[in-house]
């Protein structure tokens, strides 16, 4: 029975450490699937996009920043969507590559696309 507890604990820890910014992909998938940025022609990989929580996006005097794996990452010009639209303009949204940890030495390299909230 102890090994069940160990497996469950390991799974929870791995899930918590690998969690990333996006939430609610399913609700916005139709819109995300048409997104493109200067960084990539297809932002959406059926799981990479979603809205950002209030503690995962901020506007600074340097510009927008997104928290990825606990690190604040600058949103560069190449990340803003150039094709497609936001499924909900009341929230910021991002596509952040999941998995393939061996391909990303820096969490910020995972940011594929971003759509912020409009400034009125």
Backbone as ProteinMPNN parsed JSONL, in Angstrom:
{"seq_chain_A": "XXXXXXXXXXXXXXXXXXXXXXXXXXXXXXXXXXXXXXXXXXXXXXXXXXXXXXXXXXXXXXXXXXXXXXXXXXXXXXXXXXXXXXXXXXXXXXXXXXXXXXXXXXXXXXXXXXXXXXXX", "coords_chain_A": {"N_chain_A": [[0.812, -1.189, 0.0], [2.034, 1.187, 0.604], [3.558, 1.842, -1.634], [1.65, 2.734, -3.433], [0.949, 5.171, -2.313], [3.384, 6.51, -2.608], [3.622, 6.606, -5.416], [1.364, 8.147, -6.076], [1.979, 10.544, -4.71], [4.314, 11.313, -6.071], [3.26, 11.733, -8.64], [1.535, 13.913, -8.153], [3.389, 15.882, -7.361], [4.957, 16.091, -9.705], [2.99, 16.997, -11.508], [2.364, 19.463, -10.349], [4.805, 20.855, -10.524], [5.161, 20.969, -13.236], [3.07, 22.436, -14.125], [1.613, 24.986, -16.078], [0.976, 28.245, -17.404], [-1.567, 28.509, -18.919], [-5.177, 28.248, -18.956], [-8.38, 26.721, -19.39], [-8.444, 25.832, -22.103], [-10.195, 24.367, -23.741], [-12.573, 25.879, -23.967], [-11.79, 28.02, -25.58], [-10.684, 26.891, -27.833], [-11.505, 26.862, -30.572], [-11.012, 29.506, -31.448], [-8.275, 29.773, -30.731], [-7.107, 27.91, -32.438], [-6.742, 29.17, -34.849], [-4.739, 30.955, -34.466], [-1.696, 32.742, -35.078], [1.686, 33.79, -34.85], [4.591, 35.928, -35.134], [6.569, 34.295, -34.311], [5.662, 31.68, -34.638], [3.77, 29.832, -37.029], [1.58, 28.403, -36.274], [0.057, 28.498, -33.403], [-1.396, 26.9, -31.688], [-1.586, 23.717, -30.236], [-3.557, 21.894, -29.653], [-3.563, 21.935, -26.871], [-1.935, 23.847, -25.846], [-2.747, 26.507, -25.452], [-4.538, 29.092, -23.656], [-6.468, 31.01, -21.22], [-5.005, 33.456, -18.999], [-4.357, 33.563, -15.528], [-4.83, 36.1, -12.981], [-2.465, 36.226, -11.529], [-0.584, 35.412, -13.325], [0.004, 37.023, -15.413], [1.161, 40.244, -16.223], [1.322, 43.813, -16.59], [4.023, 45.87, -17.168], [6.365, 48.622, -16.884], [8.107, 47.938, -18.806], [6.657, 46.468, -20.536], [4.326, 43.805, -21.444], [4.288, 40.855, -19.394], [4.567, 37.353, -18.816], [4.025, 34.678, -16.606], [5.859, 31.786, -16.544], [6.339, 28.561, -15.604], [7.026, 29.501, -13.042], [8.684, 31.662, -13.586], [9.006, 35.049, -14.548], [8.406, 36.183, -17.746], [9.301, 38.147, -20.548], [6.98, 39.469, -22.901], [7.571, 39.44, -26.171], [7.76, 41.252, -29.31], [7.503, 39.327, -31.292], [5.775, 37.471, -30.197], [3.128, 38.375, -30.017], [-0.175, 37.92, -31.277], [-0.687, 37.7, -34.756], [-2.512, 36.788, -36.416], [-5.829, 35.699, -36.186], [-8.134, 35.79, -33.348], [-8.911, 36.832, -29.992], [-10.581, 34.621, -27.744], [-11.871, 35.765, -25.627], [-11.898, 38.901, -24.678], [-11.687, 39.964, -22.154], [-9.748, 38.872, -20.685], [-6.244, 38.067, -20.514], [-4.451, 36.008, -22.803], [-2.469, 33.145, -23.652], [-0.231, 31.071, -25.544], [1.669, 28.46, -24.611], [4.279, 26.314, -24.979], [4.028, 22.97, -24.041], [5.457, 20.15, -22.313], [8.206, 18.299, -23.813], [10.612, 18.926, -22.449], [13.351, 18.735, -22.818], [13.875, 20.352, -24.955], [13.828, 22.979, -24.179], [15.752, 25.146, -22.534], [15.324, 27.425, -21.155], [12.526, 28.642, -19.489], [11.135, 30.803, -20.652], [11.459, 30.53, -23.366], [9.423, 28.935, -24.143], [7.137, 30.388, -24.684], [4.801, 30.973, -27.133], [2.656, 32.421, -28.343], [0.699, 35.383, -27.714], [-2.043, 37.221, -26.466], [-3.148, 40.114, -25.228], [-5.176, 42.116, -23.003], [-7.345, 44.601, -24.301], [-6.47, 48.081, -24.242], [-8.415, 50.606, -23.15]], "CA_chain_A": [[0.0, 0.0, 0.0], [2.914, 2.36, 0.647], [4.009, 2.214, -2.973], [0.558, 3.515, -4.031], [1.096, 6.524, -1.786], [4.582, 7.083, -3.233], [3.302, 6.898, -6.818], [0.428, 9.273, -6.076], [2.713, 11.738, -4.3], [5.19, 11.672, -7.182], [2.423, 12.274, -9.721], [1.074, 15.247, -7.752], [4.541, 16.781, -7.409], [5.285, 16.324, -11.114], [1.949, 17.833, -12.093], [2.478, 20.816, -9.797], [6.002, 21.515, -11.018], [5.064, 21.149, -14.676], [1.907, 23.23, -14.495], [1.962, 26.205, -16.779], [0.034, 29.342, -17.304], [-2.869, 28.537, -19.579], [-6.344, 27.588, -18.395], [-9.595, 26.8, -20.196], [-8.174, 25.68, -23.537], [-11.351, 23.821, -24.454], [-13.537, 26.942, -24.258], [-11.295, 28.911, -26.62], [-9.943, 26.149, -28.856], [-11.874, 27.28, -31.928], [-10.262, 30.732, -31.754], [-6.834, 29.516, -30.642], [-6.636, 27.088, -33.556], [-6.401, 30.016, -35.992], [-3.706, 31.901, -34.061], [-0.327, 32.704, -35.578], [2.526, 34.902, -34.405], [5.828, 35.966, -35.918], [7.411, 33.189, -33.847], [5.174, 30.41, -35.165], [2.595, 29.922, -37.888], [0.472, 27.698, -35.634], [0.289, 28.603, -31.961], [-2.199, 25.952, -30.93], [-1.292, 22.309, -30.412], [-4.655, 21.225, -28.956], [-3.42, 21.975, -25.413], [-0.935, 24.847, -25.471], [-3.291, 27.853, -25.301], [-5.588, 29.301, -22.683], [-6.423, 32.322, -20.571], [-4.046, 33.58, -17.907], [-4.868, 34.05, -14.261], [-4.332, 37.414, -12.578], [-1.101, 36.089, -11.024], [0.25, 34.833, -14.386], [0.232, 38.043, -16.432], [1.223, 41.6, -15.683], [1.813, 44.889, -17.435], [5.063, 46.629, -16.483], [6.859, 49.725, -17.715], [8.861, 47.304, -19.902], [5.689, 45.786, -21.392], [3.645, 42.636, -20.891], [5.072, 39.72, -18.924], [3.801, 36.146, -18.532], [4.753, 33.771, -15.719], [5.964, 30.43, -17.078], [7.087, 27.707, -14.677], [7.513, 30.302, -11.937], [9.575, 32.732, -14.026], [8.381, 36.11, -15.339], [9.001, 36.227, -19.085], [8.814, 39.271, -21.35], [6.272, 39.196, -24.156], [8.284, 40.168, -27.224], [6.957, 41.562, -30.499], [7.277, 38.082, -32.038], [4.774, 36.647, -29.51], [1.756, 38.878, -30.175], [-0.842, 37.264, -32.397], [-0.819, 38.463, -35.997], [-3.641, 36.164, -37.096], [-6.775, 35.147, -35.229], [-8.69, 36.712, -32.362], [-9.054, 36.302, -28.639], [-11.918, 34.107, -27.442], [-12.448, 36.547, -24.534], [-11.026, 40.068, -24.524], [-11.621, 40.412, -20.761], [-8.617, 38.166, -20.077], [-5.065, 37.84, -21.342], [-4.327, 34.615, -23.238], [-1.151, 32.793, -24.166], [0.089, 29.698, -25.932], [2.963, 28.114, -24.027], [4.582, 24.923, -25.319], [4.096, 22.038, -22.917], [6.258, 18.95, -22.558], [9.478, 18.436, -24.53], [11.5, 19.68, -21.574], [14.711, 18.705, -23.344], [14.007, 21.353, -26.01], [13.755, 24.319, -23.62], [16.608, 25.37, -21.373], [14.774, 28.595, -20.479], [11.061, 28.613, -19.563], [10.627, 31.871, -21.514], [11.487, 30.065, -24.752], [8.184, 28.196, -24.383], [6.055, 31.287, -25.084], [4.58, 30.954, -28.581], [1.73, 33.47, -28.757], [0.097, 36.14, -26.623], [-3.065, 38.234, -26.744], [-3.47, 40.801, -23.987], [-6.469, 42.78, -22.927], [-7.232, 45.914, -24.944], [-6.437, 49.283, -23.404], [-9.444, 51.556, -23.604]], "C_chain_A": [[0.861, 1.261, 0.0], [3.366, 2.779, -0.737], [2.927, 2.991, -3.709], [0.675, 4.977, -3.605], [2.288, 7.226, -2.443], [4.316, 7.464, -4.683], [2.377, 8.11, -6.908], [1.136, 10.57, -5.72], [3.624, 12.218, -5.416], [4.397, 12.301, -8.319], [1.95, 13.683, -9.393], [2.211, 16.254, -7.832], [4.917, 17.092, -8.851], [4.255, 17.217, -11.781], [2.103, 19.272, -11.623], [3.691, 21.541, -10.356], [5.952, 21.741, -12.506], [3.87, 21.997, -15.093], [2.375, 24.537, -15.117], [0.762, 27.116, -16.821], [-1.376, 29.075, -17.807], [-3.949, 27.71, -18.894], [-7.473, 27.668, -19.417], [-9.384, 26.655, -21.687], [-9.435, 25.272, -24.305], [-12.329, 24.92, -24.871], [-13.09, 27.824, -25.418], [-10.642, 28.23, -27.793], [-10.259, 26.612, -30.285], [-11.088, 28.529, -32.334], [-8.757, 30.493, -31.728], [-6.305, 28.785, -31.878], [-6.285, 27.922, -34.794], [-5.279, 31.005, -35.672], [-2.381, 31.647, -34.751], [0.394, 33.917, -34.999], [3.742, 34.936, -35.318], [6.755, 34.823, -35.517], [6.976, 31.859, -34.463], [3.914, 30.623, -35.986], [1.382, 29.233, -37.305], [0.744, 27.654, -34.139], [-0.313, 27.446, -31.179], [-1.836, 24.51, -31.275], [-2.293, 21.484, -29.597], [-4.522, 21.204, -27.437], [-2.557, 23.142, -24.94], [-1.494, 26.223, -25.134], [-4.377, 27.912, -24.234], [-5.489, 30.68, -22.073], [-5.453, 32.273, -19.401], [-4.734, 34.109, -16.662], [-4.236, 35.388, -13.911], [-2.893, 37.357, -12.065], [-0.132, 35.525, -12.066], [0.54, 35.815, -15.522], [0.267, 39.397, -15.755], [1.732, 42.557, -16.755], [2.825, 45.676, -16.616], [5.471, 47.796, -17.378], [7.718, 49.208, -18.866], [7.935, 46.602, -20.89], [5.033, 44.621, -20.676], [4.646, 41.578, -20.46], [4.133, 38.583, -18.555], [4.65, 35.263, -17.63], [4.687, 32.362, -16.284], [6.877, 29.636, -16.158], [7.761, 28.529, -13.586], [8.416, 31.464, -12.304], [8.801, 33.763, -14.844], [9.139, 36.267, -16.646], [8.447, 37.406, -19.87], [8.064, 38.768, -22.58], [6.944, 40.073, -25.202], [7.354, 40.387, -28.413], [6.606, 40.295, -31.271], [6.185, 37.206, -31.431], [3.334, 37.105, -29.729], [1.114, 38.252, -31.408], [-0.958, 38.23, -33.575], [-1.963, 37.914, -36.845], [-4.531, 35.55, -36.026], [-7.268, 36.212, -34.268], [-8.795, 36.017, -31.013], [-10.453, 35.744, -28.448], [-12.626, 34.926, -26.365], [-11.509, 37.713, -24.239], [-10.971, 40.586, -23.09], [-10.472, 39.748, -20.002], [-7.448, 38.156, -21.056], [-4.982, 36.344, -21.643], [-2.918, 34.38, -23.775], [-1.136, 31.345, -24.624], [1.516, 29.453, -25.462], [3.194, 26.636, -24.284], [4.713, 24.09, -24.056], [4.96, 20.846, -23.306], [7.58, 19.288, -23.224], [10.491, 19.256, -23.721], [12.933, 19.74, -22.094], [14.943, 19.779, -24.411], [14.116, 22.774, -25.459], [14.641, 24.444, -22.395], [16.104, 26.545, -20.542], [13.252, 28.55, -20.593], [10.488, 29.662, -20.521], [10.618, 31.476, -22.987], [10.212, 29.319, -25.13], [7.037, 29.08, -24.882], [5.962, 31.344, -26.607], [3.748, 32.141, -29.047], [1.115, 34.131, -27.53], [-0.939, 37.107, -27.176], [-3.453, 38.85, -25.405], [-4.876, 41.371, -24.026], [-6.319, 44.16, -23.576], [-7.208, 47.045, -23.918], [-7.448, 50.276, -23.948], [-9.145, 52.938, -23.131]], "O_chain_A": [[0.458, 2.289, -0.546], [3.541, 3.972, -0.988], [3.253, 3.838, -4.54], [0.525, 5.893, -4.414], [2.202, 8.403, -2.793], [4.739, 8.53, -5.131], [2.595, 8.999, -7.731], [0.913, 11.593, -6.367], [3.694, 13.419, -5.678], [4.827, 13.298, -8.898], [1.961, 14.556, -10.261], [2.017, 17.366, -8.322], [5.17, 18.25, -9.183], [4.619, 18.11, -12.546], [1.984, 20.201, -12.422], [3.611, 22.737, -10.637], [6.64, 22.63, -13.008], [3.676, 22.252, -16.281], [3.395, 25.107, -14.728], [-0.319, 26.787, -16.333], [-2.325, 29.425, -17.104], [-3.692, 26.643, -18.337], [-7.509, 28.596, -20.225], [-10.083, 27.299, -22.469], [-9.699, 25.783, -25.393], [-12.852, 24.903, -25.985], [-13.928, 28.327, -26.166], [-10.097, 28.9, -28.67], [-9.353, 26.734, -31.11], [-10.558, 28.596, -33.443], [-8.04, 30.964, -32.611], [-5.177, 29.023, -32.308], [-5.601, 27.43, -35.692], [-4.909, 31.81, -36.526], [-1.989, 30.503, -34.982], [-0.224, 34.939, -34.7], [3.903, 34.07, -36.178], [7.626, 34.426, -36.291], [7.813, 31.011, -34.774], [3.095, 31.487, -35.676], [0.266, 29.444, -37.779], [1.563, 26.865, -33.669], [0.203, 27.061, -30.13], [-1.784, 24.131, -32.445], [-1.927, 20.509, -28.941], [-5.297, 20.518, -26.77], [-2.467, 23.39, -23.738], [-0.769, 27.043, -24.572], [-5.045, 26.919, -23.948], [-4.557, 31.434, -22.357], [-5.124, 31.206, -18.884], [-5.587, 34.993, -16.736], [-3.215, 35.765, -14.487], [-2.173, 38.351, -12.161], [1.008, 35.197, -11.739], [1.238, 35.478, -16.478], [-0.501, 39.665, -14.831], [2.454, 42.18, -17.677], [2.528, 46.102, -15.5], [4.976, 47.932, -18.496], [8.025, 49.954, -19.796], [8.374, 46.186, -21.962], [5.162, 44.465, -19.461], [5.705, 41.417, -21.067], [3.037, 38.814, -18.045], [5.85, 35.111, -17.855], [3.605, 31.81, -16.48], [8.038, 29.99, -15.957], [8.918, 28.29, -13.242], [8.873, 32.187, -11.418], [8.028, 33.4, -15.732], [10.355, 36.459, -16.655], [7.238, 37.639, -19.856], [8.453, 37.785, -23.211], [6.89, 41.301, -25.125], [6.289, 39.776, -28.502], [5.521, 40.203, -31.846], [5.712, 36.281, -32.092], [2.412, 36.294, -29.634], [1.759, 38.074, -32.441], [-1.281, 39.406, -33.411], [-2.335, 38.501, -37.861], [-4.039, 34.949, -35.07], [-6.881, 37.378, -34.354], [-8.77, 34.79, -30.913], [-11.42, 36.328, -28.937], [-13.84, 34.807, -26.196], [-10.456, 37.535, -23.628], [-10.27, 41.564, -22.828], [-10.253, 40.026, -18.824], [-7.639, 38.227, -22.27], [-5.395, 35.517, -20.83], [-2.267, 35.293, -24.284], [-1.915, 30.514, -24.159], [2.447, 30.15, -25.865], [2.4, 25.796, -23.859], [5.422, 24.462, -23.121], [5.164, 20.574, -24.489], [8.019, 20.438, -23.199], [11.138, 20.161, -24.248], [13.647, 20.708, -21.829], [16.091, 20.084, -24.736], [14.466, 23.689, -26.204], [14.318, 23.909, -21.334], [16.421, 26.65, -19.357], [12.734, 28.429, -21.702], [9.452, 29.421, -21.14], [9.849, 32.031, -23.772], [9.952, 29.095, -26.312], [6.067, 28.571, -25.443], [6.921, 31.716, -27.284], [4.092, 32.795, -30.032], [1.021, 33.532, -26.459], [-0.737, 37.728, -28.219], [-4.024, 38.175, -24.548], [-5.647, 41.133, -24.956], [-5.287, 44.812, -23.42], [-7.845, 46.967, -22.867], [-7.335, 50.729, -25.087], [-9.902, 53.866, -23.417]]}, "name": "protein", "num_of_chains": 1, "seq": "XXXXXXXXXXXXXXXXXXXXXXXXXXXXXXXXXXXXXXXXXXXXXXXXXXXXXXXXXXXXXXXXXXXXXXXXXXXXXXXXXXXXXXXXXXXXXXXXXXXXXXXXXXXXXXXXXXXXXXXX"}
